[in-house]
């Protein structure tokens, strides 16, 4: 029945009755009515997976509203109800929902205020229902709106309810009563309530029920019921009817991966599992599927644990919460958005779940697998970032790098510009390049450290290295030229750790060397002599007349003549790997400060 509005002037006030108001603007009462195509979680092949599906949230919500009334009745019966049956006729669009409840209270009587039968009042009048009291058993439903709206938006609507004394039956067509039966209960009458409806084709033109969406929703509801200590014995079952034949609804209970972390409290249940292709998080607040700040709060705990702000791409959650009535606020009539601030809910969630969830992560192999996935993602991201930064750094390396002009045999990585200057003068510029560090390089614990440090990127660029493969460096040999004092030794160690961790083939192939410079120089018989240890110098100088003794404390203390001698009489210490390399580099440069402390204290 189409709604026609007669308005003689644009400012004329139009007064609509309940039927006209709901029919004219159904989205105000039921949510999105028109068909949309959105990613939506469904249970397919026994798992939660997300697919783009055309569907109408408002159309689907017709079933939700009637089903929730039956679940409310089960809550009021405190677990005594065992079954709810759902029948969906795919040919006619008729839906029938049957519960084994106690029937309507005083079903055969008139309502004191409306002067109509109480069943008719509940199914016709907006805001007529039994869920207005702040009670732990009455927290679902739309407070008297849901069933009446379904009636108004249906071509046909029927209710039969049987309580301990009465049998009451009503039928409507386009919201008009066409049949009414009220009588005493007979022995063969089963107590409970049956509601059937066929959605109006005027509001839902050519809409058909989607089996997969119905299977998914009812499977979710069955699973949630199994988590409720009072309702765990209640089950939803039923049939699809197509071409006159019945087919089981095919509801699934084991759609949550077997390998999961499940934590419970008085407030509900949170289940976490490692993501798989197409999986998605799902949450329910007081029986209604919705998104909201509660999901972000849980993600923030886990992301903090994994130390990665995007860790939620690698796990999914199934959250079922029973929220106190003072925090029960939804952003729309469909209750698809839980609309409270973080401040209002965070403390309660944290007290109920956080420590249990983090403890579960620490004790589970799931956490290790998620960390591996995160590291793989970071590796890929860092490789891309490094390559991009390399292209930039190649254009910007200036006075710090002096390349070999003909053939790249040796690259000297020097401690500071003061050492690189004389090395550049004393080198064979055809085959030897020089790169000058500015202080200590970054301790490259993670691949991301390579991408975020300018000097590391420049070294990688100069050598033409790629962390994703073991291609040979552009220079055949890499020479560390650092002082022998503690700072210089630290720089050398950082460079050794850098190559060992990210480019181990450099060390395996014997390409990483350390330049050994003399410690003492003196003049003897008109010739400059160099010694690499005090013991060597002491033995030589005994009973000899020497002069112009210089202690070469650092690379910067060598004169250009000293450097020429060093470069003409190269002495290298070859950096090689042994069985203890990984152990001691991890102690020195790994994440554990306690290991370093124990090492330094000799424990």
C-alpha positions in Angstrom: 0.0 0.0 0.0 1.7 3.1 -1.2 1.7 6.2 1.0 0.3 9.4 -0.5 0.9 12.7 1.1 -1.5 15.6 0.5 0.2 18.9 1.2 -1.4 22.1 -0.2 1.5 24.4 0.9 5.1 23.6 1.5 4.8 25.0 5.1 1.7 23.1 5.9 2.1 20.7 8.8 1.3 17.1 7.8 0.3 14.7 10.6 1.1 11.0 9.8 -0.2 8.0 11.6 2.2 5.2 12.7 1.7 3.2 9.6 2.3 6.1 7.2 5.3 7.4 9.2 7.1 4.0 9.2 6.2 3.2 5.6 7.3 6.6 4.4 10.7 6.6 6.2 11.5 3.0 7.0 15.2 3.8 7.3 14.5 5.8 10.5 13.2 2.7 12.2 15.1 -0.2 10.6 18.3 1.3 9.2 19.5 1.1 5.6 16.7 -0.4 3.6 18.0 -0.2 0.0 20.4 -2.7 -1.4 24.1 -2.0 -0.9 27.3 -3.9 -1.8 29.7 -3.9 1.1 32.4 -6.2 2.5 30.5 -8.4 5.0 31.7 -11.3 7.1 30.0 -14.6 6.3 30.8 -18.2 7.3 32.0 -20.0 4.2 33.8 -23.3 4.1 33.5 -23.5 7.8 35.4 -20.2 8.4 34.6 -16.5 8.9 35.5 -14.8 5.6 34.8 -11.4 4.2 33.1 -11.0 0.8 31.5 -8.1 -1.1 27.8 -9.1 -1.2 24.7 -7.2 -2.2 22.4 -7.0 0.8 19.9 -4.8 2.6 20.7 -4.3 6.3 17.1 -3.3 7.0 15.7 -6.3 5.2 17.9 -8.7 7.2 17.0 -6.8 10.4 13.4 -7.9 10.1 14.5 -11.4 11.1 16.8 -10.1 13.7 14.1 -8.2 15.5 11.7 -11.1 15.8 14.4 -13.6 16.8 15.7 -11.3 19.5 12.2 -11.2 21.0 12.4 -15.0 21.3 15.8 -14.9 22.9 14.5 -12.2 25.3 11.9 -14.7 26.3 14.5 -17.4 26.9 16.4 -15.0 29.1 13.3 -14.4 31.2 12.9 -18.2 31.5 16.5 -18.4 32.9 17.6 -21.3 30.7 14.5 -23.4 30.7 13.8 -22.8 27.1 15.6 -25.3 24.9 14.7 -24.5 21.3 13.9 -21.7 18.8 12.9 -22.7 15.3 13.4 -20.6 12.2 11.8 -21.4 8.9 12.6 -19.4 5.8 10.6 -19.9 2.6 12.9 -18.8 -0.2 10.0 -19.0 -2.7 7.6 -16.7 -0.9 10.0 -14.8 1.4 7.9 -15.9 4.4 9.8 -16.2 7.7 8.4 -18.1 10.7 10.1 -18.0 14.1 8.8 -20.3 16.8 9.9 -20.3 20.5 9.1 -22.7 23.3 8.4 -19.9 25.8 5.6 -19.2 28.2 3.6 -17.1 25.7 2.4 -13.6 26.1 1.6 -12.4 29.6 -2.2 -12.0 29.9 -2.5 -12.7 26.2 -6.3 -12.7 26.0 -6.8 -9.5 28.0 -7.2 -5.9 27.0 -4.4 -3.4 27.6 -5.3 -0.8 30.2 -4.1 2.1 28.2 -4.7 1.2 24.5 -8.0 -0.6 25.2 -6.8 -3.2 22.6 -5.7 -6.8 23.2 -2.2 -6.9 24.7 -0.8 -9.0 21.9 -2.2 -6.7 19.3 -0.9 -3.7 21.2 2.6 -5.2 21.2 2.5 -5.9 17.5 1.0 -2.7 16.4 2.0 0.2 18.6 5.4 1.7 18.6 7.0 1.8 22.0 4.8 -0.9 23.4 6.8 -3.7 24.9 8.2 -5.4 28.0 11.8 -4.3 27.7 11.6 -0.8 29.3 12.7 -1.8 32.8 16.4 -1.7 33.6 16.8 -5.5 34.1 19.5 -8.0 33.4 17.0 -10.2 31.5 15.6 -7.4 29.4 18.5 -5.9 27.5 17.8 -6.8 23.9 15.1 -5.6 21.5 14.2 -2.1 20.4 12.0 -1.3 23.4 8.7 -2.1 21.7 9.6 -0.7 18.3 11.0 -3.9 16.6 8.0 -6.2 16.2 5.6 -3.4 15.4 7.9 -2.1 12.7 8.2 -5.6 11.2 4.4 -5.7 11.1 4.1 -2.3 9.4 6.7 -3.2 6.8 5.2 -6.6 6.0 2.7 -7.6 3.4 1.4 -10.3 5.8 2.1 -10.7 9.5 0.9 -13.3 11.9 1.3 -14.1 15.6 0.1 -17.1 17.6 0.8 -17.2 21.3 -0.2 -19.7 23.9 0.3 -19.2 27.7 -0.9 -21.3 30.6 -4.5 -20.4 30.0 -5.1 -18.8 26.7 -4.6 -19.2 22.9 -4.4 -15.9 20.9 -4.0 -15.6 17.2 -3.8 -12.5 15.0 -3.2 -12.0 11.3 -2.6 -8.7 9.5 -2.4 -7.7 5.9 -0.7 -4.3 5.3 -1.1 -3.7 9.0 -4.8 -4.3 9.1 -6.2 -7.1 11.2 -7.8 -9.7 9.0 -8.2 -12.6 11.5 -8.5 -12.8 15.2 -8.9 -15.8 17.5 -9.0 -15.8 21.3 -10.0 -18.8 23.2 -9.0 -21.0 26.2 -5.9 -23.2 25.9 -6.5 -26.7 24.8 -4.4 -29.7 25.9 -2.9 -30.1 22.5 -1.9 -26.5 22.3 1.9 -26.1 22.9 3.0 -23.2 24.9 5.1 -20.6 23.2 4.9 -18.0 20.4 4.9 -18.2 16.6 5.5 -15.2 14.5 5.4 -15.3 10.7 5.8 -12.4 8.2 6.3 -11.7 4.5 8.1 -8.4 3.9 6.2 -5.8 1.8 7.3 -5.8 -1.8 6.6 -2.1 -1.9 9.4 -1.4 0.6 11.6 -4.3 -0.4 11.0 -4.7 -4.2 12.3 -8.0 -5.6 14.3 -8.6 -2.4 15.1 -12.3 -1.7 16.6 -13.8 1.4 20.3 -14.6 1.2 20.8 -18.2 2.6 24.5 -17.5 3.4 23.7 -14.3 5.4 20.9 -16.1 7.4 23.2 -19.1 8.0 26.0 -16.9 9.2 23.8 -14.8 11.5 22.0 -17.7 13.1 25.4 -19.6 13.5 26.8 -16.6 15.2 23.8 -16.5 17.5 24.0 -20.2 18.4 27.7 -19.7 19.2 27.0 -16.7 21.4 24.2 -18.7 23.2 26.8 -21.4 23.9 29.0 -18.9 25.7 26.1 -17.8 28.0 26.0 -19.8 31.2 22.2 -19.4 31.5 21.4 -20.0 27.8 24.0 -22.5 26.8 21.4 -25.3 26.4 19.2 -23.1 24.0 19.7 -23.9 20.3 18.4 -22.3 17.1 17.5 -24.7 14.3 15.1 -24.8 11.4 14.7 -25.2 7.7 15.0 -23.4 4.4 12.1 -24.1 2.0 12.7 -24.0 -1.7 10.6 -25.4 -4.6 8.4 -26.9 -2.0 11.3 -28.9 -0.4 12.7 -28.5 3.1 16.5 -28.2 3.7 18.2 -27.9 7.1 19.5 -24.4 7.9 23.0 -25.9 8.0 24.1 -23.8 11.0 27.8 -24.1 12.0 29.3 -24.1 15.5 33.0 -24.6 14.8 33.7 -21.5 12.6 36.3 -20.2 15.1 39.8 -21.6 14.3 40.8 -24.4 16.8 44.0 -22.6 17.5 42.8 -19.6 19.4 43.2 -17.6 22.5 40.0 -17.3 24.5 39.5 -15.2 27.6 36.4 -14.8 29.6 35.0 -12.6 32.4 31.7 -11.6 33.8 31.5 -9.1 31.0 31.8 -11.6 28.2 34.3 -13.4 26.0 37.1 -12.3 23.7 38.6 -14.9 21.2 41.7 -14.1 19.2 43.2 -16.1 16.3 45.9 -15.6 13.7 44.4 -14.1 10.6 44.0 -16.2 7.5 43.1 -15.0 4.0 39.7 -13.2 4.0 39.1 -13.5 7.8 37.6 -10.7 9.7 36.8 -9.6 13.2 33.3 -9.7 14.5 31.8 -8.3 17.7 28.5 -8.4 19.5 27.2 -6.1 22.2 24.3 -7.5 24.2 23.4 -9.8 21.4 23.6 -7.2 18.6 26.4 -7.4 16.0 28.2 -4.1 15.9 31.4 -2.2 15.5 32.7 0.4 17.9 35.4 1.7 20.1 35.5 -1.6 22.1 37.2 -3.3 19.1 39.8 -0.5 18.8 40.6 -0.8 22.6 41.2 -4.5 22.3 43.3 -4.0 19.2 45.4 -1.3 20.9 46.3 -3.7 23.8 47.4 -6.3 21.3 49.2 -3.9 19.0 51.1 -2.5 22.0 52.1 -6.1 23.0 53.4 -6.8 19.4 55.0 -3.3 19.3 53.5 -2.6 15.9 50.6 -0.2 15.3 49.3 -2.3 12.4 49.5 -5.7 14.1 45.7 -6.0 13.9 46.2 -6.9 10.2 47.6 -10.2 11.4 45.0 -11.4 13.9 41.2 -11.2 14.2 38.9 -11.3 17.2 35.4 -12.5 18.0 34.1 -10.3 20.8 30.9 -10.9 22.8 30.2 -8.4 25.5 27.4 -7.9 28.0 27.5 -4.2 28.6 25.8 -2.5 31.6 22.6 -0.6 30.7 24.2 2.7 31.6 26.7 2.1 28.8 24.3 0.6 26.3 24.1 3.1 23.5 24.0 2.4 19.8 24.6 4.8 17.0 21.6 3.7 14.9 18.4 1.9 15.1 20.0 -1.3 13.7 22.5 -1.2 16.5 25.3 -1.7 14.1 27.5 0.9 15.8 28.3 0.9 19.5 28.4 4.6 20.2 30.2 5.4 23.5 33.4 7.3 24.1 36.7 5.5 24.9 36.7 7.1 28.4 33.3 5.5 29.2 34.2 1.9 28.5 37.9 1.5 28.5 38.5 1.0 32.3 35.7 -1.6 32.5 37.1 -3.5 29.5 40.7 -3.3 30.8 39.7 -4.5 34.3 37.8 -7.4 32.8 40.1 -8.6 30.0 43.4 -6.9 29.4 45.8 -8.9 31.7 44.1 -12.2 30.7 44.5 -11.5 27.0 48.1 -10.4 27.3 48.9 -13.4 29.4 47.2 -15.6 26.8 49.4 -14.0 24.0 52.6 -14.6 26.0 51.8 -18.3 26.6 50.5 -19.1 23.0 52.3 -20.2 19.8 49.7 -18.0 18.0 51.7 -15.0 19.3 54.9 -16.4 17.8 53.3 -16.9 14.4 51.8 -13.4 14.4 55.2 -12.0 15.2 56.7 -13.9 12.3 54.1 -12.5 10.0 54.7 -9.0 11.3 58.4 -9.4 10.8 57.9 -10.6 7.2 55.7 -7.5 6.5 58.2 -5.2 8.1 60.9 -6.8 6.1 59.1 -6.2 2.8 58.2 -2.6 3.8 61.8 -1.9 4.9 63.2 -3.4 1.7 61.0 -1.1 -0.3 61.9 1.9 1.9 65.6 1.1 1.7 65.5 0.8 -2.1 63.6 4.1 -2.3 66.0 5.8 0.1 69.0 4.3 -1.7 68.0 6.1 -4.9 67.8 9.3 -3.0 71.0 8.8 -1.0 73.0 8.1 -4.1 72.3 11.6 -5.3 73.2 13.2 -2.0 76.5 11.5 -0.9 79.0 14.3 -1.3 82.2 15.0 0.5 81.8 11.9 2.7 82.4 9.6 -0.2 85.3 9.6 -2.7 84.9 6.7 -5.2 87.6 4.7 -7.0 88.0 6.1 -10.5 88.8 2.9 -12.5 88.2 -0.3 -10.6 86.6 -0.8 -7.2 88.9 -3.0 -5.2 89.0 -1.4 -1.7 86.5 0.8 0.2 87.8 2.4 3.4 85.1 3.2 5.9 86.9 5.8 8.2 86.1 7.1 11.6 85.4 10.8 10.8 86.4 13.3 8.2 89.8 13.9 9.9 90.9 10.4 9.0 89.3 10.3 5.6 91.3 13.4 4.4 94.8 11.9 4.6 93.5 8.4 3.5 92.2 10.0 0.3 95.5 11.7 -0.3 97.5 8.5 0.4 95.3 6.0 -1.4 95.5 4.7 -5.0 92.5 6.6 -6.3 92.1 4.3 -9.2 91.1 1.2 -7.1 90.4 2.6 -3.6 87.4 4.5 -2.4 86.8 6.3 0.9 83.6 6.8 2.9 83.8 8.9 6.1 81.5 8.2 9.0 80.2 11.0 11.2 80.5 9.5 14.7 79.0 6.1 15.6 76.5 4.4 13.3 73.1 3.2 14.5 72.9 -0.2 16.2 70.8 -2.0 13.4 68.8 -4.4 15.4 65.9 -4.5 12.9 65.6 -4.0 9.2 63.7 -0.8 9.8 66.9 0.6 11.4 68.6 0.4 8.0 65.9 2.4 6.3 65.8 5.1 9.0 69.6 5.9 9.2 71.2 8.1 6.6 74.8 6.8 7.0 73.7 3.1 6.9 71.7 3.8 3.7 74.7 5.6 2.2 77.0 2.6 3.0 74.5 0.2 1.4 74.3 2.5 -1.6 78.0 2.9 -2.0 78.5 -0.9 -1.9 75.4 -1.6 -4.0 74.0 -4.0 -1.4 70.4 -5.4 -1.2 69.1 -6.9 2.1 66.8 -9.1 0.1 69.6 -11.0 -1.6 73.3 -11.9 -1.4 74.6 -10.0 -4.4 78.4 -9.2 -4.3 79.3 -5.7 -3.2 80.6 -3.2 -5.7 83.9 -3.1 -3.8 85.7 -6.4 -3.5 87.0 -5.6 -0.1 85.6 -3.4 2.7 88.1 -2.0 5.2 87.1 -0.6 8.6 89.5 2.2 9.5 88.8 3.2 13.1 90.9 4.2 16.1 92.0 1.5 18.6 90.5 3.5 21.5 87.1 2.5 23.1 85.1 4.7 20.8 86.9 3.4 17.7 86.5 -0.2 18.9 82.7 0.5 19.4 82.4 1.8 15.9 84.3 -1.2 14.5 82.0 -3.5 16.5 78.8 -1.7 15.2 80.0 -2.1 11.6 80.9 -5.8 12.2 77.5 -6.4 13.7 75.8 -4.5 10.8 77.4 -6.7 8.2 77.1 -9.9 10.2 73.4 -9.4 10.8 72.2 -8.1 7.4 74.9 -9.0 4.9 76.6 -12.1 6.4 77.9 -13.2 3.0 80.3 -10.3 3.1 82.0 -11.9 6.2 81.7 -15.5 4.9 83.5 -14.5 1.7 86.3 -12.8 3.6 85.5 -9.4 2.3 85.4 -7.5 5.6 88.7 -6.4 7.0 90.0 -4.1 9.6 92.9 -1.8 8.9 95.7 -2.2 11.4 97.7 1.0 11.9 101.0 1.3 13.7 101.1 2.4 17.4 104.6 4.0 17.5 106.8 5.6 14.9 110.4 6.8 15.2 113.4 7.8 13.1 116.4 5.6 12.9 119.5 6.1 10.7 117.6 8.5 8.5 114.6 6.2 8.0 111.2 6.3 9.5 110.3 3.1 11.4 106.8 1.9 12.3 105.7 -0.5 15.1 102.4 -2.2 15.7 102.9 -2.8 19.4 104.9 -1.4 22.3 106.7 -4.7 22.8 107.8 -4.6 19.2 109.0 -1.0 19.6 110.8 -1.8 22.9 112.7 -4.7 21.4 113.8 -2.7 18.4 114.8 0.5 20.2 117.0 -1.3 22.8 120.7 -0.2 22.4 119.7 1.9 19.3 120.0 5.6 18.8 116.5 6.6 17.8 114.8 10.0 17.6 111.5 11.7 16.8 109.4 9.2 18.6 105.6 9.5 18.0 102.8 7.6 19.7 100.1 7.3 17.0 97.0 7.3 19.3 94.4 7.6 16.6 94.0 7.8 12.9 93.8 11.6 13.1 97.3 11.7 14.6 98.9 10.1 11.5 100.6 12.6 9.2 100.3 12.3 5.4 103.7 10.6 5.4 102.5 8.1 8.0 99.5 7.4 5.9 101.5 6.9 2.8 103.6 4.3 4.6 100.4 2.6 6.0 98.8 2.5 2.5 102.0 1.1 1.0 102.5 -1.5 3.7 98.9 -2.5 4.4 98.2 -4.7 7.3 94.7 -6.1 7.6 92.9 -8.0 10.3 90.4 -10.4 8.6 87.0 -10.5 10.2 85.8 -14.1 10.3 82.9 -15.9 11.9 83.3 -18.6 14.6 81.0 -20.5 16.8 80.7 -17.8 19.4 80.1 -14.9 17.0 76.4 -14.9 17.2 76.3 -15.3 21.0 78.6 -12.3 21.7 77.2 -10.0 19.1 73.7 -10.7 20.5 75.0 -9.9 24.0 76.6 -6.7 22.8 74.0 -5.4 20.4 70.8 -7.5 21.0 67.6 -6.5 22.9 68.5 -7.9 26.3 70.2 -5.3 28.5 70.4 -7.9 31.3 72.7 -10.1 29.1 75.0 -7.1 28.6 75.0 -6.4 32.3 75.8 -10.0 33.2 78.6 -10.1 30.6 80.2 -6.8 31.9 79.9 -8.0 35.5 81.5 -11.3 34.6 78.5 -13.4 35.6 
